[in-house]
């Protein structure tokens, strides 16, 4: 039997056995982590052909004989889980179960042709075998083969360096046999290439389930060369004038400064020359008070003013 352990998207073979071409009925048992509890499971076997097998509640499948038909191929096992809507949720990686080796099946060319003598020998041996079988059946019915209850032997396998160790437990106890790996055989022919998956084949939920934790931030890369200075951009329009701010309070009137000193009196200028004496007016008596004269104070024709002045002794006009 082949045993495969599945943890999320990882699949690994924990137990296998010698694989021979033409093998029929080889079983493969799977164990799953809790992420697979609500998923329908489909096993995929790849050898000479690639075939899918739906897994039941026991999670055990028979390896298809078509995958084991030809020697030289590596038998690989995978599995994928389906949601209730039959969308792929978790596809695993491939797990390698071993290389399919040549078997002891004879070639068709080595078979001898059927002759009367050969047929007679076969019939004779068949009759002998039939008689022996009847004898054994009669002895079994009579209880000749009934003995003490025995212990069914068990065989377990564990991995050792460059091979496997078989532990056989029977009525006599445990016996260990080391089976070492043989030389690497020639590379067999390449199997058919399976369909490639792309991101478009998965839903967002499936991709999120396959996404691992974020890695640590890597070191900063080298600083790039400074690029050329770009052209000066067009000058933008002048913005609107903002509203005037509030008028500040008028400050208090400052105190009056001290009065300055009085300047010194300047020197008196020289007396100017006397101007010419004007023409004497003509006194015209007009019947005024005796002893008085009327004096024309202007010689212009358009501005005549007469002023009455008292006469003075010794003054002539």
C-alpha positions in Angstrom: 0.0 0.0 0.0 1.0 3.6 -0.7 0.3 6.2 2.1 0.2 9.9 1.4 0.0 12.6 4.0 -1.7 15.9 2.9 -1.3 19.2 4.8 -3.0 22.1 3.1 -1.3 22.2 -0.4 1.6 19.9 0.5 1.5 16.2 -0.2 4.2 13.7 0.7 4.5 9.9 0.5 5.1 8.4 3.9 5.0 4.8 2.9 5.4 3.0 -0.5 6.4 -0.4 -1.9 8.1 -1.8 -5.0 6.2 -0.8 -8.1 6.1 -3.2 -11.1 4.6 -2.8 -14.5 1.2 -4.4 -14.9 0.4 -4.2 -11.2 -3.4 -4.3 -10.5 -5.2 -3.5 -7.3 -2.5 -1.4 -5.6 -4.1 0.7 -3.0 -3.2 4.3 -1.9 -4.5 5.7 1.4 -4.6 9.5 2.2 -4.7 11.4 5.4 -5.7 15.1 5.4 -5.2 18.2 7.6 -8.3 20.0 9.0 -8.4 22.5 6.0 -9.8 19.6 3.9 -12.7 18.6 6.2 -15.5 20.2 4.2 -14.1 19.5 0.7 -14.8 16.8 -1.8 -11.5 15.1 -2.6 -10.2 13.8 -5.9 -6.9 11.9 -6.2 -4.7 12.2 -9.3 -2.3 9.4 -10.4 0.3 10.0 -13.1 2.4 7.2 -14.6 2.0 5.9 -18.2 -1.3 7.9 -18.1 -2.8 10.5 -15.9 -6.1 9.5 -14.3 -8.3 11.1 -11.6 -10.2 9.0 -8.9 -12.8 10.4 -6.5 -12.1 9.6 -2.9 -14.8 8.4 -0.6 -15.1 8.9 3.2 -12.3 6.3 3.8 -9.9 8.3 1.6 -8.5 5.1 0.0 -8.2 4.7 -3.8 -7.0 1.9 -6.1 -4.1 3.1 -8.4 -5.5 2.8 -11.9 -3.9 -0.1 -13.8 -3.4 2.2 -16.8 -0.9 4.3 -14.8 1.0 1.1 -13.9 1.0 -0.4 -17.4 4.5 0.6 -18.6 7.9 0.4 -16.8 10.2 3.4 -16.7 7.6 6.0 -15.6 7.7 7.6 -12.1 4.4 7.2 -10.3 3.3 10.5 -8.9 0.3 11.2 -6.7 -1.6 14.4 -6.1 -5.0 15.5 -4.9 -7.3 18.5 -5.1 -10.3 19.6 -3.1 -13.7 20.9 -4.4 -16.1 23.3 -2.7 -19.8 22.7 -2.7 -20.0 24.6 -6.0 -17.4 22.1 -7.4 -14.7 24.8 -7.7 -11.1 23.8 -7.1 -10.1 25.2 -3.7 -6.8 23.5 -2.8 -4.6 21.7 -5.4 -1.6 20.0 -3.9 1.9 19.6 -5.3 2.9 16.2 -6.7 4.2 13.5 -4.4 6.6 10.9 -5.9 5.7 7.3 -5.0 8.6 5.6 -6.9 9.7 4.4 -10.3 7.7 1.7 -12.1 10.1 -1.2 -12.7 10.1 -4.0 -15.3 8.0 -7.0 -14.3 8.4 -10.7 -14.8 5.6 -11.0 -17.4 6.9 -13.1 -20.4 7.1 -11.7 -23.9 4.5 -13.1 -26.4 7.4 -14.4 -28.6 8.6 -16.7 -25.8 5.4 -18.6 -25.5 5.5 -22.1 -27.0 2.9 -23.1 -29.6 0.1 -25.3 -28.3 0.8 -29.0 -29.4 -1.3 -32.1 -28.6 1.5 -33.3 -26.3 1.6 -30.0 -24.5 -2.2 -29.9 -24.1 -2.1 -33.5 -22.7 0.5 -32.5 -20.1 -1.6 -29.5 -19.1 -4.7 -31.6 -18.7 -2.8 -34.2 -16.7 -1.4 -31.6 -14.3 -4.8 -30.0 -14.0 -6.4 -33.3 -13.0 -3.6 -33.9 -10.5 -4.2 -30.4 -9.0 -8.0 -31.0 -8.9 -7.5 -34.3 -7.0 -5.2 -32.6 -4.6 -7.6 -29.8 -4.0 -10.5 -32.2 -3.4 -8.3 -34.0 -0.8 -7.4 -30.8 1.0 -11.1 -29.9 1.0 -12.1 -33.2 2.5 -9.4 -32.9 5.2 -10.5 -29.4 6.0 -14.1 -30.5 6.4 -13.0 -33.2 8.8 -11.1 -30.7 11.0 -7.6 -31.9 10.1 -6.3 -28.4 9.8 -7.8 -26.9 12.9 -5.1 -25.9 15.4 -4.3 -23.3 18.0 -5.1 -19.7 17.1 -2.1 -18.1 15.6 -0.8 -14.5 15.2 -1.2 -12.8 11.8 2.2 -11.2 10.9 2.4 -7.5 10.3 5.0 -5.5 8.3 5.8 -1.9 8.8 8.3 0.3 6.8 10.5 3.2 8.0 13.0 5.4 6.0 16.7 4.9 6.7 19.7 6.4 5.0 19.7 5.3 1.4 16.9 2.9 1.8 14.1 1.5 4.0 13.8 -0.8 7.0 11.1 -3.4 7.1 10.0 -4.6 10.6 8.2 -8.0 10.5 6.2 -8.9 13.6 4.9 -12.5 14.0 4.5 -15.1 16.7 8.2 -15.3 17.1 8.7 -11.6 17.7 10.2 -8.8 15.5 12.6 -9.2 12.6 14.1 -6.2 10.8 15.3 -6.3 7.2 17.1 -3.3 5.6 16.3 -2.8 1.9 18.8 -0.4 0.4 18.2 1.7 -2.7 19.5 0.3 -5.9 21.4 2.2 -8.6 19.6 4.9 -10.4 18.1 3.6 -13.6 18.0 5.2 -16.9 15.6 8.1 -17.3 12.3 6.8 -18.8 10.4 8.5 -21.5 8.7 11.7 -20.6 5.0 11.3 -19.8 2.2 13.3 -21.3 2.2 16.9 -20.2 -0.8 17.8 -18.1 -2.9 20.9 -18.4 -1.3 24.0 -17.1 -3.1 26.0 -14.5 -3.1 29.8 -14.6 -4.4 32.4 -12.2 -7.6 32.7 -14.3 -8.4 29.1 -13.3 -8.7 30.0 -9.6 -11.2 32.1 -7.7 -10.2 34.8 -5.3 -10.9 32.6 -2.4 -8.7 29.8 -3.8 -5.8 32.2 -4.4 -6.1 33.6 -0.9 -6.0 30.1 0.5 -2.7 29.5 -1.4 -1.1 32.8 -0.4 1.7 32.3 2.2 2.7 34.8 4.8 4.4 38.0 3.8 8.2 37.8 3.6 10.6 40.1 5.3 11.3 43.5 3.7 14.3 43.3 1.5 17.3 45.7 1.7 16.9 49.1 0.0 18.2 49.2 -3.5 20.9 51.6 -4.7 20.0 55.2 -5.2 19.4 56.0 -8.9 21.1 58.8 -10.8 19.5 62.2 -10.6 17.3 62.8 -13.6 17.5 65.9 -15.8 15.7 69.0 -14.6 12.3 69.2 -16.2 11.0 72.2 -18.2 9.5 75.1 -16.1 5.7 74.7 -16.0 3.4 77.4 -17.2 2.7 80.2 -14.8 -0.6 79.9 -13.1 -3.3 82.6 -13.0 -3.1 85.1 -10.2 -5.5 84.2 -7.4 -8.4 86.4 -6.2 -7.5 89.0 -3.6 -8.4 87.7 -0.2 -10.7 89.6 2.1 -9.2 92.6 4.1 -8.2 91.8 7.6 -9.9 93.5 10.6 -8.8 97.1 11.4 -6.6 97.3 14.4 -7.4 99.5 17.4 -6.0 103.1 17.3 -3.1 103.4 19.6 -3.1 105.9 22.5 -1.8 109.4 21.8 1.8 109.8 22.8 2.8 112.4 25.4 3.9 115.9 24.1 7.6 116.4 23.8 9.5 119.1 25.6 9.5 122.7 24.2 12.7 123.6 22.4 15.0 126.4 23.3 14.1 129.9 21.9 16.5 130.8 19.1 18.8 133.9 19.4 17.5 137.2 18.0 19.1 138.0 14.7 20.9 141.3 14.0 18.8 144.3 12.8 19.1 145.0 9.1 20.3 148.4 7.8 17.8 151.3 7.3 16.6 151.4 3.8 16.8 154.6 1.7 13.9 157.1 2.0 11.5 157.0 -0.9 10.5 160.1 -2.9 7.9 162.4 -1.5 4.6 162.4 -3.1 2.9 165.4 -4.6 1.1 167.6 -2.2 -2.6 167.6 -2.4 -4.7 170.7 -3.1 -6.8 171.8 -0.2 -10.3 172.9 -1.2 -12.4 174.6 1.4 -15.9 173.2 1.4 -17.5 175.1 4.1 -16.2 172.9 6.8 -15.3 173.9 10.2 -13.2 177.0 10.3 -9.5 176.2 10.6 -9.8 172.8 8.9 -8.9 171.6 5.3 -10.0 169.0 3.1 -7.0 167.0 1.8 -7.1 164.7 -1.2 -5.3 161.6 -0.2 -5.1 160.0 -3.7 -4.0 161.5 -6.9 -5.8 159.0 -9.1 -8.8 160.0 -11.0 -10.8 157.0 -10.1 -10.1 156.9 -6.4 -10.7 160.2 -4.8 -11.0 160.4 -1.1 -11.1 163.6 0.8 -10.2 163.7 4.4 -11.0 166.5 6.8 -8.0 167.4 8.8 -7.5 170.3 11.3 -5.4 173.1 10.3 -2.1 173.5 11.9 -0.2 176.6 12.7 2.8 177.1 10.5 1.7 174.3 8.2 0.9 175.1 4.6 -0.8 172.8 2.2 
